[in-house]
């Protein structure tokens, strides 16, 4: 799948089939995270691959907004170092890379950021100097997803030179 096509077609997927994702695809997804840029090239993020069904259920139990992750084939807990003011931007870049690579391989995904932090730290042995930026669930979509995203036109979102100035490229 071409990069632009992946960007304009990828949607959030919260319902997954029971199909297993091959290890080589999981590795590609994690490599995409590793290859994402970070501020000052610090590479401060860390990633916990969660594949065990009991651990996926535990992620769901500890979530306030991602109960659906129990049905994922696997999840990745994205950790960053909050001492860097750009840590969440770096997390977003890694997550976007993972989701786009997954999508290009037929793997759907969704993120959540609501969780019970203290319990999550204990359950997944997360060091105190790192913070949970997000959890990303991955799996084969339960139903075939077709069509394009419902987005506002660019003319309502982009401006030329100054805010409020008509966008000239369209």
N, C-alpha and C positions, 0 to 999 in steps of 0.2 A: 504494500500500500504506500502510495506517495505521501510525503509528510503533510502537505497541505490538505489532502483528502482525510488523513487521520485527524487533523485538527478540526476540520469542519464537520466531521461525522461522529466523533467520539461523544458519547453521552454517559451520564452516571448510571451505573448498573448496580442494583441492590438485590436482584433475584438471580440465583445461579443454578445451573444444572448440576447433576452429580458427576459430570465429566471431570476427570483429573487433568491438571495442567502438567505437561512434561517438565522434568527438572531443567532441561536445556532452556526452556522458555522462562522459567523462574530465574535462572542465571542471567539471561538477557535483560530481564526487568531490573534485577539488582545491579548489573553492570551499567545500565542506563542511569541509575541513581548515582553510582560511583563516578561516572563521567560527567555529571552535571557540574556547572561552575559554582564556586563559593567565593565569598568575599575574601580578598587577599590570598586566595587559594589555600585557605586554612583546612579545608576538608574536615570540619569539626563534626559533621553529622555522623550518626551511626544508625544501623538498620538491624532490627530483630525480625527474622523470618519466623512466622508462626504457621505451622502446618498441621499440627496435631489437633484433631477435632475437639478434644477436651479443652485445649488451650484457646481454640477459637470460641468455644462456648463461654470460657472465662472472660475473654475480651468482650463478648456481648453482655455478660453480666455486669462488668465494670464500666460499661458505656452508658452515657445518658442520651446519646443521639445515634448510636450505630448498632442497635440490637440485631440488625440484618446480617452483621459480620459472621454470626454463627453458621450461616449457610454458605459462606465463601469457601473456596478450595484452599486458599491460604491468605494470610494478611502480612503486612509489613508495618511494624511500629517504627516511625521515623523520629529519631532523637536529635536534638540540636543543643548547642551550648549557648544559653541565654546571655552570657557575658559579652557576646558580639551583637551589636545593634542590628545587624543584617541577618541574624540566625533564621528568622521566619521566611525571609525572602529565599534564602538558600534551601530551606525545607521545601518551599513551593516549587523551586526549580527542579529539585530531585523528584518530587512527586509528579510533576507534569511529565518529566522524561519517562518515569516508570509507567504512567498511565498511557502515554502515547505509544510506547514500545509494546505494552501489553495489547492495546487495541489493534495495532498492526498485525499482531499474532492471533487475533480472534478472542482475546481475553478482555472481559469487561472489568470495571473497577469503580470504586467509590471511596471517598474519604469521610472521616468524621473526626471531630476535635473535642467532643464532649465525653469525659470519662472521670472516674473517681481516681484522682491522682495518687493519693497515698496508697491505696490498695493496688493500683497498677504498678507502682514502683516496687512494692514488695513482691507481687506475683511474678513479675518479669525481671527482677533483679536490676532495676534501672538505677545507675549511679546518681548521687545527689547533684553532681555538677551538670548533668544533662536534663533537659526537659522534653516531655513528649509533645512534639509539634503536631502530629496527626497519626492516625491509623488508616491504612489503605487496605481495603479488602479486594481480592481478585478472584475471578472465576469465569467459567464459560457462561454467557448470558442464557437464562432459562428460556427466553423467547427471542426470536429473530427481531433485531432492531433495524428498522428501515426509515428512510426519510432524512430530513435535515432538521437542525435545531431551530426552535422558534426564537429568533433574535430580532431586536429592533434594527432598523436600517442604519447604516453607517452615517448617513446624513444627520441623524439625531444624536450621534455619539462622538463624532470627530469634528474638529474645527481646523481652519488654516490660520496659522500665525498667532492668533489670540483667541481666547475663549469667547464664544459667541459669533465669531467670524465664520461665514459659510465655508464649508469644506469644499475645496475646488477640484478634487480629483474625480468626482462623479458628476 
